[in-house]
Amino acid sequence: MPVAFLVTLLLTPACRAVCRRFGWVDQPGFRKLHQIPIPRAGGIAIFLGYAAALCTRHEWTILPAVFAAFGTGMLDDVVNLKPRTKIAGQALAALLACGAGVQIGGAGVWWHIPLTMIWLVGCANAVNLIDGLDGVAAGIGICVSGAALVSALIGGNAPLVAVSAPLLGALLGFLIYNFSPASIFMGDCGSNTVGFLLGCFTILWAQKCASVTGMAAPVIALAVPILDTALAIVRRFVRGEPIFAADRGHIHHRLLARGFSPRRVAGIFYAGAGFFACMAILLTAGTYSRGPVLAAFCIVIWLALRYLRYDELDSVGRVIFQGVLRDAVTTDIAVRELEAAVRRAQSVEECWMAVKSNGGRLGLGRATMQVYGKTFAAEFGEPGERWSLRVPLNGGGAMDLEVPFGTASAGVAAFADSVRRTMAPKLESLRPLRAFAAAAGRR
């Protein structure tokens, strides 16, 4: 650890100068808090400090994998890789780690390799996503690698001690320059390397755990970046946005919007990551009941989500727990039955009976249909304030719908679309003029 600390501490200023010389800087912008260009490839110093410490310990096996992760991030910093290319590089690093013995469940089972690769790629991207504020990614990395080191020392896990201590030292040396206001960012070459290594640590950590709760400890140590990544995926999926699209919905953005300063936000992250790190150590080393620790973890996560107030999570909760999903299924069934009845209809009157049978289930208050000189009307609820909608029926008439205020509009929209798509062509085929022409032809 001292070697990694000193090398990173001494090389970071040089790295900062090199970044400025080659233009590897992060420019101010819409999603940025800094007002001047900041060097963004501080991960070079982290990687060199880590590699130097491993070399002094004669630990070579994991270095090729770490170099692949670092190289992928460095290319992304310099030429801005496409997401699929970046993931391919991360997958290569993960495959090399598997070859070095870093595998979920240990070596010998083929499906452990793809599972390990998914985990390592996910960890690399999780730390990359959370690296949006001065000192946050480095501080979280310190908490997680520190927890891994303590657990390894308690459990006698020598391989984990050998790989976690150098990262702890390197990040401590780098944080001096990266804490707010940062004079250098770690960049993708740093966040990719740190996230990849933290993923490796959790696997080596879990390999020595005898119980299921003990194996959950490394995941709990990484709870902060995992939570931020999971929230980003849910947010973007619910909104129909690309998963890799940038936005201002990360946890640090929400806290900044609450009025916290960047330093205060970093402190909140450190406190959270430190809390989860302590829980992970207790789960690994404790001889007592682990139930209270897991319960405390769930409570803290729940309180954090309540405080952050994500609209997307509220919407998902409504869909799952407040009947929105059930209403959507009911609407779909009613529309399907309406369309089936319309297709079977042999007259305009039978088409109207299909509307009359299903209108109430779709949230209508009243429906009126004027077609071919005939008028049909039906009431589906108590009188009250309503909004109205007219659906044209291919020139043969129209259907006027009245909907009570406060009624979910999804059922009405589905009904109107069905009327236009299914009933209008059916009424066209039942036109009196066509019926008369058909009869004349039979004569």
C-alpha positions in Angstrom: 0.0 0.0 0.0 2.8 2.6 0.7 4.3 2.0 -2.7 1.0 2.6 -4.5 0.3 5.7 -2.4 3.7 7.3 -3.0 3.8 6.5 -6.7 0.3 7.8 -7.3 0.9 10.9 -5.2 4.1 11.7 -7.1 2.8 10.9 -10.6 -0.5 12.6 -10.5 0.9 16.2 -11.0 2.9 14.9 -13.9 -0.1 13.2 -15.3 -2.0 16.4 -14.9 0.6 18.3 -17.0 0.6 15.6 -19.7 -3.2 15.8 -20.0 -3.0 19.5 -20.4 -0.2 19.1 -23.0 -2.3 16.7 -25.2 -5.6 18.3 -24.6 -7.1 15.5 -22.6 -9.3 17.8 -20.6 -13.0 17.8 -19.6 -14.6 20.9 -20.9 -17.3 22.8 -19.0 -20.9 22.1 -20.2 -24.5 21.7 -19.4 -24.0 18.7 -17.1 -20.7 20.0 -15.6 -20.1 21.9 -12.4 -16.5 23.1 -13.2 -16.1 26.4 -14.9 -12.6 25.7 -16.5 -11.2 22.8 -18.4 -9.9 20.0 -16.1 -7.4 17.3 -17.0 -9.4 14.0 -17.2 -7.0 11.1 -17.4 -5.9 10.8 -13.8 -6.5 7.1 -14.0 -3.0 6.9 -15.5 -1.4 7.7 -12.2 -3.8 5.3 -10.4 -2.9 2.4 -12.8 0.8 3.1 -12.6 0.7 3.3 -8.8 -1.3 0.0 -8.6 1.0 -1.8 -11.1 4.1 -0.7 -9.3 2.9 -2.0 -6.0 1.9 -5.4 -7.6 5.3 -5.7 -9.2 7.1 -5.1 -5.9 5.0 -8.0 -4.5 5.7 -10.2 -7.5 1.9 -10.4 -8.1 1.6 -10.6 -11.9 -1.4 -12.8 -12.7 -4.1 -10.1 -12.6 -2.0 -7.3 -14.2 -3.0 -8.2 -17.9 -6.6 -8.0 -17.0 -6.2 -4.7 -15.2 -4.2 -3.3 -18.1 -7.0 -4.3 -20.6 -9.5 -2.5 -18.4 -7.3 0.5 -18.1 -6.5 0.5 -21.9 -10.2 0.4 -22.7 -10.9 3.4 -20.5 -7.9 5.3 -21.9 -9.1 4.8 -25.4 -12.5 6.1 -24.4 -10.9 9.2 -22.9 -8.9 9.9 -26.0 -11.3 8.9 -28.9 -14.7 8.5 -27.2 -15.5 4.8 -27.9 -18.9 3.6 -28.9 -20.7 1.8 -26.1 -20.5 -1.6 -27.8 -16.7 -1.2 -28.4 -16.2 -0.1 -24.8 -18.1 -3.2 -23.5 -16.1 -5.4 -25.8 -12.9 -4.1 -24.2 -14.3 -4.6 -20.7 -15.4 -8.1 -21.6 -11.8 -8.9 -22.8 -10.5 -7.7 -19.4 -13.1 -9.8 -17.6 -12.1 -12.9 -19.7 -8.4 -12.3 -18.8 -9.4 -12.1 -15.1 -11.2 -15.4 -15.4 -8.0 -16.9 -16.7 -6.2 -15.5 -13.7 -8.6 -17.4 -11.4 -11.0 -14.6 -10.6 -14.3 -16.5 -11.1 -17.6 -16.5 -9.3 -17.9 -19.8 -7.5 -14.3 -20.7 -8.4 -13.0 -22.3 -11.5 -14.2 -25.6 -13.0 -17.8 -24.8 -14.1 -18.3 -23.3 -17.6 -21.2 -21.0 -16.7 -19.1 -19.3 -14.0 -17.2 -17.6 -16.8 -20.1 -15.7 -18.4 -21.5 -14.9 -15.0 -18.2 -13.4 -13.9 -17.8 -11.4 -17.1 -21.3 -9.9 -16.6 -20.4 -8.9 -13.1 -17.1 -7.4 -13.9 -18.4 -5.4 -16.8 -21.3 -4.2 -14.7 -19.0 -3.1 -11.9 -16.7 -1.2 -14.3 -19.7 0.7 -15.7 -21.3 1.2 -12.3 -18.2 3.1 -11.0 -18.0 5.0 -14.3 -21.6 6.2 -13.9 -21.1 7.4 -10.4 -18.0 9.3 -11.3 -19.8 12.6 -11.9 -18.6 14.7 -8.9 -15.2 15.6 -7.5 -13.8 12.8 -5.3 -16.9 10.6 -5.3 -15.6 7.6 -7.2 -12.3 7.7 -5.5 -13.9 7.9 -2.0 -16.2 5.1 -2.7 -13.3 3.0 -4.0 -11.4 3.7 -0.8 -14.3 2.5 1.3 -14.9 -0.7 -0.7 -11.2 -1.6 -1.1 -10.7 -0.8 2.6 -13.6 -3.1 3.6 -12.1 -5.8 1.3 -8.7 -5.4 2.9 -10.1 -5.6 6.5 -12.2 -8.6 5.7 -9.2 -10.3 4.0 -7.0 -9.7 7.1 -9.7 -11.0 9.4 -10.3 -14.1 7.3 -6.8 -14.8 6.3 -7.5 -14.3 2.6 -4.0 -13.6 1.3 -4.8 -13.2 -2.4 -7.4 -10.5 -1.6 -4.9 -8.7 0.7 -2.4 -8.7 -2.1 -4.7 -7.1 -4.7 -6.8 -4.8 -2.5 -4.1 -3.0 -0.5 -2.4 -1.4 -3.5 -5.7 0.0 -4.8 -6.4 1.5 -1.4 -3.0 3.2 -1.4 -3.4 4.4 -5.0 -6.8 6.0 -4.4 -5.6 7.7 -1.2 -2.8 9.3 -3.1 -5.1 10.3 -5.9 -7.9 11.7 -3.7 -5.6 14.5 -2.5 -5.8 16.0 -6.0 -9.3 14.8 -6.8 -11.3 16.1 -3.8 -13.5 19.2 -4.4 -12.4 21.4 -6.0 -10.6 18.8 -8.1 -7.5 19.7 -10.1 -7.7 16.4 -12.1 -10.4 13.8 -12.8 -9.7 10.1 -12.9 -11.5 9.9 -16.3 -12.8 6.7 -17.9 -9.3 5.1 -17.7 -9.6 5.6 -13.9 -13.2 4.7 -13.2 -13.0 1.7 -15.6 -9.9 0.4 -13.8 -11.2 1.1 -10.3 -14.7 -0.4 -11.0 -13.1 -3.5 -12.6 -10.8 -4.0 -9.7 -13.6 -3.6 -7.1 -15.5 -6.2 -9.0 -12.5 -8.6 -8.8 -12.2 -7.9 -5.1 -15.8 -8.8 -4.4 -15.4 -12.1 -6.2 -12.2 -13.0 -4.3 -14.0 -11.9 -1.1 -17.1 -14.1 -1.8 -14.9 -17.1 -2.6 -13.9 -17.4 1.1 -17.4 -16.9 2.5 -19.0 -20.0 3.8 -22.7 -18.8 4.0 -25.1 -17.1 1.6 -25.3 -14.0 3.8 -21.5 -13.9 3.9 -21.4 -14.0 0.1 -23.8 -11.1 0.0 -21.4 -9.0 2.0 -19.2 -7.9 -1.0 -22.3 -6.9 -2.9 -23.4 -4.8 0.0 -20.0 -3.1 0.1 -20.7 -2.0 -3.5 -24.3 -0.9 -2.7 -23.8 2.8 -3.6 -22.6 2.4 -7.2 -24.9 -0.6 -7.8 -27.9 1.4 -6.5 -27.1 4.4 -8.7 -26.7 2.1 -11.8 -29.9 0.3 -11.1 -31.8 3.6 -10.7 -30.3 4.8 -14.0 -31.4 1.7 -15.8 -34.9 1.8 -14.4 -35.3 5.6 -15.1 -34.2 5.3 -18.7 -36.3 2.1 -19.3 -39.5 3.6 -17.9 -39.0 6.8 -19.9 -38.2 4.9 -23.1 -34.7 6.4 -23.3 -31.5 4.6 -24.4 -29.8 2.9 -21.4 -26.4 4.5 -22.2 -27.9 8.1 -22.6 -26.6 10.7 -20.3 -29.0 12.5 -18.0 -29.2 14.6 -14.8 -30.9 12.0 -12.7 -28.0 10.3 -10.9 -28.0 10.4 -7.1 -25.4 13.2 -6.9 -27.6 15.3 -9.3 -30.6 14.8 -7.0 -28.6 15.8 -4.0 -27.2 18.9 -5.7 -30.8 19.8 -6.7 -31.7 19.7 -3.0 -29.2 22.5 -2.4 -26.2 20.5 -1.1 -22.8 21.8 -2.0 -20.5 19.4 -4.0 -18.3 18.8 -0.9 -21.4 18.0 1.2 -22.6 15.6 -1.5 -19.2 13.9 -1.5 -19.4 13.6 2.3 -22.9 12.0 2.0 -21.5 9.5 -0.4 -18.5 8.8 1.8 -20.8 8.3 4.8 -23.1 5.9 2.8 -20.2 3.9 1.3 -18.5 3.7 4.7 -21.7 2.5 6.4 -22.2 -0.2 3.8 -18.5 -1.2 4.0 -18.9 -1.6 7.8 -22.0 -3.8 7.3 -20.1 -5.9 4.8 -17.3 -6.5 7.3 -19.8 -7.4 10.0 -21.5 -9.9 7.7 -18.2 -11.5 6.8 -16.6 -11.7 10.2 -19.6 -11.7 12.6 -20.4 -14.8 14.7 -23.9 -13.3 15.7 -27.2 -13.3 13.9 -26.9 -11.5 10.6 -30.6 -10.8 10.3 -30.5 -7.3 12.0 -27.6 -6.3 9.7 -29.6 -7.2 6.6 -32.7 -5.6 7.9 -30.8 -2.4 8.6 -29.4 -2.5 5.1 -32.9 -2.8 3.6 -34.2 0.0 5.8 -31.4 2.4 4.8 -32.0 1.6 1.1 -35.7 2.2 1.4 -35.2 5.5 3.3 -32.7 6.7 0.6 -35.2 6.0 -2.2 -37.9 7.8 -0.3 -35.7 10.8 0.2 -34.5 10.9 -3.4 -38.1 10.9 -4.7 -37.8 9.4 -8.2 -41.0 9.9 -10.2 -40.1 6.8 -12.2 -40.1 4.6 -9.1 -43.4 6.1 -8.0 -44.9 5.3 -11.4 -43.5 1.7 -11.3 -45.0 1.4 -7.7 -48.4 2.5 -8.9 -48.3 0.0 -11.8 -47.4 -2.8 -9.5 -49.2 -2.0 -6.2 -52.1 0.4 -7.0 -54.0 -1.5 -9.7 -52.6 0.3 -12.8 -51.3 -3.0 -14.2 -54.7 -4.6 -13.5 -56.5 -1.8 -15.1 -54.3 -2.0 -18.2 -55.0 -5.8 -18.5 -58.8 -5.1 -18.0 -58.7 -2.5 -20.7 -56.8 -4.8 -23.1 -59.4 -7.6 -22.6 -62.3 -5.2 -23.1 -60.9 -3.9 -26.3 -60.2 -7.4 -27.6 -63.8 -8.5 -26.8 -65.1 -5.3 -28.5 -63.1 -5.9 -31.6 -64.2 -9.6 -31.8 -67.9 -8.6 -31.4 -67.6 -6.0 -34.1 -66.0 -8.5 -36.5 -68.9 -10.9 -36.0 -71.5 -8.2 -36.4 -74.0 -8.5 -39.3 -75.6 -5.1 -38.9 -75.1 -1.6 -37.6 -77.2 -2.4 -34.6 -75.0 -5.3 -33.6 -71.9 -3.1 -33.9 -73.6 -0.7 -31.5 -74.4 -3.5 -29.1 -70.7 -4.3 -28.9 -70.0 -0.7 -27.9 -72.8 -0.7 -25.4 -71.5 -3.9 -23.8 -67.9 -2.7 -23.3 -68.1 1.1 -23.0 -68.5 1.1 -19.2 -65.5 -1.2 -18.7 -63.4 1.3 -20.7 -64.2 4.3 -18.6 -66.9 6.0 -20.7 -69.7 8.1 -19.2 -71.8 8.3 -22.4 -71.4 7.3 -26.0 -73.5 8.6 -29.0 -73.1 7.2 -32.6 -74.6 8.9 -35.6 -74.2 6.7 -38.7 -76.2 6.4 -42.0 -79.0 8.5 -40.6 -79.4 6.5 -37.4 -78.6 7.7 -33.9 -77.6 5.4 -31.0 -76.9 6.6 -27.5 -76.0 4.9 -24.2 -75.2 6.1 -20.6 -72.6 4.3 -18.6 -72.4 6.2 -15.3 -73.8 8.9 -13.1 -74.2 12.4 -14.6 -71.4 14.8 -13.8 -68.6 16.9 -15.3 -67.2 15.3 -18.4 -64.8 15.9 -21.2 -65.7 14.9 -24.8 -64.0 13.3 -27.8 -65.3 12.8 -31.4 -64.1 9.8 -33.4 -64.9 10.1 -37.2 -66.2 6.9 -38.9 -64.8 7.2 -42.5 -67.4 9.7 -43.7 -70.4 7.6 -42.7 -70.8 9.4 -39.4 -69.1 9.9 -36.1 -69.1 8.6 -32.5 -69.1 11.2 -29.7 -67.7 10.0 -26.4 -68.1 11.7 -23.0 -65.6 10.8 -20.2 -65.9 11.7 -16.5 -63.0 13.8 -15.2 -60.6 11.7 -13.1 -61.1 8.6 -15.2 -57.8 7.1 -16.5 -57.5 8.1 -20.1 -55.7 4.9 -21.3 -58.9 2.9 -21.6 -60.6 5.7 -23.5 -57.7 6.1 -25.9 -57.6 2.4 -26.5 -61.4 2.4 -27.2 -61.2 5.4 -29.6 -58.3 3.8 -31.5 -60.3 0.5 -31.7 -63.4 2.3 -33.0 -61.3 4.0 -35.7 -59.3 1.0 -36.6 -61.9 -1.8 -36.4 -65.4 -0.4 -36.3 -65.1 2.2 -39.0 -64.1 -0.3 -41.7 -66.9 -2.7 -40.5 -69.5 0.0 -40.7 -68.3 0.8 -44.2 -68.9 -2.8 -45.2 -72.4 -2.6 -43.8 -73.3 0.6 -45.7 -77.0 0.5 -46.8 -76.1 1.5 -50.4 -73.7 -1.5 -50.7 -76.4 -3.8 -49.3 -78.9 -2.5 -51.8 -76.4 -3.0 -54.7 -75.6 -6.5 -53.6 -79.3 -7.3 -53.5 -79.8 -5.8 -57.0 -77.0 -8.0 -58.3 -78.6 -11.1 -57.0 -81.8 -10.3 -59.0 
